[in-house]
Amino acid sequence: MTVHSYEGDLPAHLDLGPVVALDTETLGLSLSRDALCVVQLSAGDGHAHVVRLRRPDYDCPNLKALLSNPKIEKIFHYARFDVAMCKRHLDIVVAPLFCTKIASKLARTYTDRHGLKDMVKELVGVELNKQQQSSDWGAETLSDAQLAYAASDVLYLHAAKERLITMLEREGRLDIAKACFEFLQTRAELDLMGWSDMDIFAHS
């Protein structure tokens, strides 16, 4: 594993290919209160690229261009939150995308353990260390432990995605998964508008 760390933005000519794994780190889990602090990316080649964002201006044109590029597929785990955070703080629509958490829930119906750690352990055979998950991502300098944690969240998403696609195809659920991925933009908009805890499709 090699971790490349950047301040503010990605290098101008960095090419991560047509499919990029992505994750974000924030000060908390509130869309209305907490700041977006870090975005990490991987091409699935054993390299991770970690961008510590400059707040509050979020001047990162290269990162924004990559995230909003319609020709680059973005792989997330729990894309609903990351997409909403990028919409709120970076003012971009992140698409197209593949969410391994949604895919896991549609494919791995034999378990209720759909967190990244459990999914990667089963599908990829890697044990992730989640110790830094709740650390201070707004710090002016990220520690080596934080960088390693951020990298681990994206390094194995390509492999997990391929395993999940095979399972979804086997169960005849790939098309419904793709429809869910497309709906995530609307779901994120609803979250940002205040409907995060209410199922507007429910009868009650």
Salt bridges, closest charged atoms under 4 A:
GLU7 OE1 - ARG52 NH1 2.72
ASP34 OD2 - ARG33 NH2 2.70
GLU73 OE1 - LYS161 NZ 2.46
ASP118 OD1 - ARG113 NH2 3.42
GLU122 OE1 - ARG108 NH2 2.68
GLU127 OE2 - LYS117 NZ 3.72
GLU127 OE1 - LYS121 NZ 3.41
ASP153 OD1 - LYS130 NZ 3.01
GLU171 OE2 - ARG170 NE 2.66
GLU189 OE2 - LYS87 NZ 3.96
ASP191 OD2 - ARG80 NE 2.66
ASP191 OD1 - ARG187 NH2 2.86
